Amino acid sequence: MARSCLALALCVLLVNITARRTEAAMYNVGDSAGWDISADFPSWLDGKSFYVGDTLVFQYSKYHTVSEVDEAGYKNCSTANAVLTSSDGNTTVPLTAPGDRYFVCGNELHCLGGMRMHVLVADPPAPAGSPGGGATPASPLTPSGTGGGDAGVPTLEFGGSHRAAVGPAVVTWLCIAAALFVW
């Protein structure tokens, strides 16, 4: 009897996890390196998906700044038409709308040395079980312009994201396994 209660509780927990809305993620740009010339931003961006509601946190030293620029500013390492410029060492940027976002260090030599980042912000995926749910938008573009998608395959993302997507098929199989465990 105790095993069947445990199996039922496990199934209820898994169903609740998949039914909950996807949560926003907070990303520490560059992870432990931070917003610094030593960070490998293409590698940091690899495999991450950014959605409306997520937040980018830039932490950096007094030798750097962070500026949000347009595509031309990104390509030319120019902050002349910057939308945002900060030098406080701890800049938080909420991702409030879908589209391309470009960030550069205001020191042109640092930017030319790779201290720039292009992210593609997508609308959040629909919750599991809703119409159109389960599909995941393409991954962010890296500074070299490459990117890709996961073709709607459920994923668990690491590296700053607290977002997890588990498909209904996984929950079904786990419930079957729990039921077999009871027998």
Secondary structure as a PSIPRED ss2 file (coil, helix, strand):
# PSIPRED VFORMAT (PSIPRED V4.0)

   1 M C   1.000  0.000  0.000
   2 A H   0.000  1.000  0.000
   3 R H   0.000  1.000  0.000
   4 S H   0.000  1.000  0.000
   5 C H   0.000  1.000  0.000
   6 L H   0.000  1.000  0.000
   7 A H   0.000  1.000  0.000
   8 L H   0.000  1.000  0.000
   9 A H   0.000  1.000  0.000
  10 L H   0.000  1.000  0.000
  11 C H   0.000  1.000  0.000
  12 V H   0.000  1.000  0.000
  13 L H   0.000  1.000  0.000
  14 L H   0.000  1.000  0.000
  15 V H   0.000  1.000  0.000
  16 N H   0.000  1.000  0.000
  17 I H   0.000  1.000  0.000
  18 T H   0.000  1.000  0.000
  19 A H   0.000  1.000  0.000
  20 R C   1.000  0.000  0.000
  21 R C   1.000  0.000  0.000
  22 T C   1.000  0.000  0.000
  23 E C   1.000  0.000  0.000
  24 A C   1.000  0.000  0.000
  25 A C   1.000  0.000  0.000
  26 M E   0.000  0.000  1.000
  27 Y E   0.000  0.000  1.000
  28 N E   0.000  0.000  1.000
  29 V C   1.000  0.000  0.000
  30 G C   1.000  0.000  0.000
  31 D H   0.000  1.000  0.000
  32 S H   0.000  1.000  0.000
  33 A H   0.000  1.000  0.000
  34 G C   1.000  0.000  0.000
  35 W C   1.000  0.000  0.000
  36 D C   1.000  0.000  0.000
  37 I C   1.000  0.000  0.000
  38 S C   1.000  0.000  0.000
  39 A C   1.000  0.000  0.000
  40 D C   1.000  0.000  0.000
  41 F H   0.000  1.000  0.000
  42 P H   0.000  1.000  0.000
  43 S H   0.000  1.000  0.000
  44 W H   0.000  1.000  0.000
  45 L H   0.000  1.000  0.000
  46 D C   1.000  0.000  0.000
  47 G C   1.000  0.000  0.000
  48 K C   1.000  0.000  0.000
  49 S C   1.000  0.000  0.000
  50 F E   0.000  0.000  1.000
  51 Y E   0.000  0.000  1.000
  52 V C   1.000  0.000  0.000
  53 G C   1.000  0.000  0.000
  54 D C   1.000  0.000  0.000
  55 T E   0.000  0.000  1.000
  56 L E   0.000  0.000  1.000
  57 V E   0.000  0.000  1.000
  58 F E   0.000  0.000  1.000
  59 Q E   0.000  0.000  1.000
  60 Y C   1.000  0.000  0.000
  61 S C   1.000  0.000  0.000
  62 K C   1.000  0.000  0.000
  63 Y C   1.000  0.000  0.000
  64 H C   1.000  0.000  0.000
  65 T C   1.000  0.000  0.000
  66 V E   0.000  0.000  1.000
  67 S E   0.000  0.000  1.000
  68 E E   0.000  0.000  1.000
  69 V E   0.000  0.000  1.000
  70 D C   1.000  0.000  0.000
  71 E H   0.000  1.000  0.000
  72 A H   0.000  1.000  0.000
  73 G H   0.000  1.000  0.000
  74 Y H   0.000  1.000  0.000
  75 K H   0.000  1.000  0.000
  76 N H   0.000  1.000  0.000
  77 C C   1.000  0.000  0.000
  78 S C   1.000  0.000  0.000
  79 T C   1.000  0.000  0.000
  80 A C   1.000  0.000  0.000
  81 N C   1.000  0.000  0.000
  82 A C   1.000  0.000  0.000
  83 V C   1.000  0.000  0.000
  84 L E   0.000  0.000  1.000
  85 T E   0.000  0.000  1.000
  86 S E   0.000  0.000  1.000
  87 S C   1.000  0.000  0.000
  88 D C   1.000  0.000  0.000
  89 G C   1.000  0.000  0.000
  90 N E   0.000  0.000  1.000
  91 T E   0.000  0.000  1.000
  92 T E   0.000  0.000  1.000
  93 V E   0.000  0.000  1.000
  94 P E   0.000  0.000  1.000
  95 L C   1.000  0.000  0.000
  96 T C   1.000  0.000  0.000
  97 A C   1.000  0.000  0.000
  98 P C   1.000  0.000  0.000
  99 G E   0.000  0.000  1.000
 100 D E   0.000  0.000  1.000
 101 R E   0.000  0.000  1.000
 102 Y E   0.000  0.000  1.000
 103 F E   0.000  0.000  1.000
 104 V E   0.000  0.000  1.000
 105 C C   1.000  0.000  0.000
 106 G C   1.000  0.000  0.000
 107 N C   1.000  0.000  0.000
 108 E H   0.000  1.000  0.000
 109 L H   0.000  1.000  0.000
 110 H H   0.000  1.000  0.000
 111 C H   0.000  1.000  0.000
 112 L H   0.000  1.000  0.000
 113 G C   1.000  0.000  0.000
 114 G C   1.000  0.000  0.000
 115 M C   1.000  0.000  0.000
 116 R E   0.000  0.000  1.000
 117 M E   0.000  0.000  1.000
 118 H E   0.000  0.000  1.000
 119 V E   0.000  0.000  1.000
 120 L E   0.000  0.000  1.000
 121 V E   0.000  0.000  1.000
 122 A E   0.000  0.000  1.000
 123 D C   1.000  0.000  0.000
 124 P C   1.000  0.000  0.000
 125 P C   1.000  0.000  0.000
 126 A C   1.000  0.000  0.000
 127 P C   1.000  0.000  0.000
 128 A C   1.000  0.000  0.000
 129 G C   1.000  0.000  0.000
 130 S C   1.000  0.000  0.000
 131 P C   1.000  0.000  0.000
 132 G C   1.000  0.000  0.000
 133 G C   1.000  0.000  0.000
 134 G C   1.000  0.000  0.000
 135 A C   1.000  0.000  0.000
 136 T C   1.000  0.000  0.000
 137 P C   1.000  0.000  0.000
 138 A C   1.000  0.000  0.000
 139 S C   1.000  0.000  0.000
 140 P C   1.000  0.000  0.000
 141 L C   1.000  0.000  0.000
 142 T C   1.000  0.000  0.000
 143 P C   1.000  0.000  0.000
 144 S C   1.000  0.000  0.000
 145 G C   1.000  0.000  0.000
 146 T C   1.000  0.000  0.000
 147 G C   1.000  0.000  0.000
 148 G C   1.000  0.000  0.000
 149 G C   1.000  0.000  0.000
 150 D C   1.000  0.000  0.000
 151 A C   1.000  0.000  0.000
 152 G C   1.000  0.000  0.000
 153 V C   1.000  0.000  0.000
 154 P C   1.000  0.000  0.000
 155 T C   1.000  0.000  0.000
 156 L E   0.000  0.000  1.000
 157 E C   1.000  0.000  0.000
 158 F C   1.000  0.000  0.000
 159 G C   1.000  0.000  0.000
 160 G C   1.000  0.000  0.000
 161 S C   1.000  0.000  0.000
 162 H C   1.000  0.000  0.000
 163 R C   1.000  0.000  0.000
 164 A E   0.000  0.000  1.000
 165 A C   1.000  0.000  0.000
 166 V C   1.000  0.000  0.000
 167 G C   1.000  0.000  0.000
 168 P H   0.000  1.000  0.000
 169 A H   0.000  1.000  0.000
 170 V H   0.000  1.000  0.000
 171 V H   0.000  1.000  0.000
 172 T H   0.000  1.000  0.000
 173 W H   0.000  1.000  0.000
 174 L H   0.000  1.000  0.000
 175 C H   0.000  1.000  0.000
 176 I H   0.000  1.000  0.000
 177 A H   0.000  1.000  0.000
 178 A H   0.000  1.000  0.000
 179 A H   0.000  1.000  0.000
 180 L H   0.000  1.000  0.000
 181 F H   0.000  1.000  0.000
 182 V H   0.000  1.000  0.000
 183 W C   1.000  0.000  0.000
